[in-house]
Amino acid sequence: MAIVITGPVAKDIATRFRITAKRAASLLDLFASSFQGVIPYGAQVLAAVSFAEVSPLVVAPYNFYGFLTFLCGLAAISFRFPR
């Protein structure tokens, strides 16, 4: 959903930094989902804690997926993998 809404932003980023629009959209999606997964009251965390019936702060220390996707996004930018 974020890509549909931010399509013009992705295109602007792609032209500004001379990368493909597909790569810019992919990076935007990756960072949007990683931040959404890290915040304690994001949709993914609230869905998980509703099944477990615990506080979102209880599961926060075990939420490594959001942090790993963020680090992978930084690696993708830093190493400039082939386009």
TIKE-332981 format. One line per field, with one value per residue: residue number from 0; residue in one letter; x, y, z of N, C-alpha, C in turn. Coordinates in steps of 0.1 Angstrom, whole numbers, plus 2048, in hexadecimal, padded with zeros to 3 digits. Example, Ala and Ser with C-alpha at 12.3 -4.5 7.8 and 13.67 -1.06 7.14 Angstrom:
<rs>
n c(0;1)
res c(A;S)
n_c1 c(884;880)
n_c2 c(7C7;7EA)
n_c3 c(84E;847)
ca_c1 c(87B;889)
ca_c2 c(7D3;7F5)
ca_c3 c(84E;847)
c_c1 c(884;881)
c_c2 c(7DF;800)
c_c3 c(84E;84F)
</rs>
This chain:
<rs>
n c(0;1;2;3;4;5;6;7;8;9;10;11;12;13;14;15;16;17;18;19;20;21;22;23;24;25;26;27;28;29;30;31;32;33;34;35;36;37;38;39;40;41;42;43;44;45;46;47;48;49;50;51;52;53;54;55;56;57;58;59;60;61;62;63;64;65;66;67;68;69;70;71;72;73;74;75;76;77;78;79;80;81;82)
res c(M;A;I;V;I;T;G;P;V;A;K;D;I;A;T;R;F;R;I;T;A;K;R;A;A;S;L;L;D;L;F;A;S;S;F;Q;G;V;I;P;Y;G;A;Q;V;L;A;A;V;S;F;A;E;V;S;P;L;V;V;A;P;Y;N;F;Y;G;F;L;T;F;L;C;G;L;A;A;I;S;F;R;F;P;R)
n_c1 c(808;814;825;813;808;81E;82A;831;845;858;85F;86B;881;88F;896;8A5;8BB;8C5;8BD;8AC;888;87B;88E;88E;874;874;886;879;862;86E;879;863;853;865;867;84C;849;85A;851;840;824;81B;809;810;81C;808;7F5;802;805;7EB;7E3;7F3;7EC;7FB;80E;819;833;83F;846;857;874;87A;876;885;884;87C;892;8A6;89E;8A0;8BC;8C4;8BA;8CA;8E2;8DD;8DD;8F6;909;901;8F5;8F3;8DF)
n_c2 c(7F4;80C;812;817;82F;83F;841;857;862;84E;84D;866;864;850;85D;872;866;856;83A;81C;81C;806;7FD;812;812;7F9;7FD;811;803;7EE;7FD;809;7F4;7E9;7FD;7FE;7E5;7E7;7FB;7FC;7FD;7F7;7E9;7CE;7C5;7C9;7B7;79F;79F;79F;785;777;783;796;7B2;7CB;7D4;7BF;7AD;7BC;7BB;7A3;7A7;7A4;7A3;7BB;7CC;7BE;7BF;7DA;7DD;7CE;7DE;7F5;7E9;7E2;7FB;805;7F3;7F4;7E0;7CE;7DC)
n_c3 c(800;807;7F2;7DD;7E5;7E8;7CE;7BC;7CC;7CD;7B2;7B0;7C1;7B4;79B;7A5;7B2;79E;79B;794;790;79B;7AE;7C0;7C9;7D5;7EA;7F9;801;810;826;830;839;84B;85F;867;872;888;89A;8BA;8BA;8A0;884;87E;896;8A9;89F;8A4;8C0;8C8;8C4;8D5;8ED;8FD;908;8F0;8F6;902;8EE;8DF;8E3;8D6;8BC;8A1;886;879;87E;871;856;852;855;83F;82B;82E;827;80D;802;808;7FD;7E3;7D0;7B2;798)
ca_c1 c(800;81C;82A;809;806;82B;82F;839;851;862;864;874;88D;896;89C;8AF;8C7;8C8;8BB;8A0;87C;879;896;88A;867;877;88C;86E;85A;875;87B;855;84F;86D;863;83F;84B;862;84A;839;816;819;7FF;815;81E;7FA;7EF;809;803;7DD;7E2;7FB;7E6;805;811;823;840;845;84C;860;882;87C;872;892;882;87C;89F;8AE;89A;8A6;8CA;8C5;8B8;8D6;8EC;8DA;8E0;904;911;8FC;8F4;8F0;8D1)
ca_c2 c(800;818;814;81D;83D;847;83F;862;864;843;851;872;85E;848;866;87A;85E;84E;82C;817;81F;7FA;7FC;81D;80D;7EE;802;817;7F8;7E8;805;80C;7E8;7E6;806;7FA;7D9;7EA;803;7F3;7FD;7F5;7DF;7C0;7C2;7C8;7AA;794;79F;79B;776;773;789;79C;7C0;7CD;7D6;7B2;7A7;7C5;7B6;798;7AB;7A6;7A4;7C9;7D1;7B7;7C4;7E7;7DC;7C9;7E9;7FD;7E2;7E4;809;807;7EB;7F6;7D4;7D0;7E0)
ca_c3 c(800;808;7E4;7D5;7E9;7E6;7C1;7B8;7D4;7C9;7A5;7B2;7C7;7A9;792;7AC;7B5;792;79C;78D;798;7A2;7BA;7C9;7CF;7DD;7F6;800;807;81A;832;836;840;857;86A;86C;87B;894;8A4;8C2;8B7;892;881;880;8A4;8AF;89B;8AB;8CF;8CB;8C5;8E1;8F9;905;905;8E5;8FB;906;8E3;8D8;8E3;8CE;8AE;89A;877;874;87F;867;849;852;853;832;823;82E;820;7FF;7FD;80A;7F3;7D5;7C9;7A3;795)
c_c1 c(809;822;820;807;812;831;837;845;85C;868;86E;881;895;89D;8A7;8BC;8CB;8C8;8AE;894;879;881;892;87D;86A;87D;882;866;861;876;86D;851;858;86A;855;840;852;85A;841;82A;812;80F;804;817;811;7F3;7F5;805;7F4;7DB;7E8;7F5;7F1;806;81B;831;847;84C;856;86F;885;878;87F;890;882;88A;8A8;8AA;8A0;8B5;8CD;8C3;8C4;8E1;8EA;8DE;8F0;90C;90C;8FD;8F0;8E1;8CB)
c_c2 c(80D;81B;81B;82C;845;845;84B;865;85A;847;85D;86D;857;852;86E;872;854;83F;828;81A;812;7F9;806;818;802;7F3;809;80D;7F1;7F0;808;800;7E5;7F0;802;7EE;7DC;7F2;7FA;7F2;7FD;7EA;7D1;7BC;7C0;7BB;79F;793;79C;78C;771;778;78E;7AB;7C1;7CF;7C9;7AC;7AF;7C0;7AB;79B;7AE;7A7;7B2;7CF;7CA;7BC;7D2;7E7;7D7;7D5;7F3;7F6;7E3;7F1;80A;800;7ED;7EA;7D7;7D3;7D8)
c_c3 c(800;7FA;7DC;7D8;7E6;7D8;7BC;7BF;7D0;7BB;7A7;7B8;7BC;79F;799;7AE;7AA;795;795;796;7A0;7AE;7C4;7D0;7D9;7EB;7FF;807;812;827;838;83E;84C;862;86F;875;888;89F;8AC;8BF;8A8;890;883;88E;8AC;8AC;8A3;8BA;8D2;8CC;8D1;8EE;902;901;8F9;8EA;900;8FA;8DB;8D8;8DA;8BF;8A6;88B;872;874;874;859;848;84F;844;828;822;827;811;7F9;7FE;7FF;7E5;7CD;7BB;7A1;78A)
</rs>
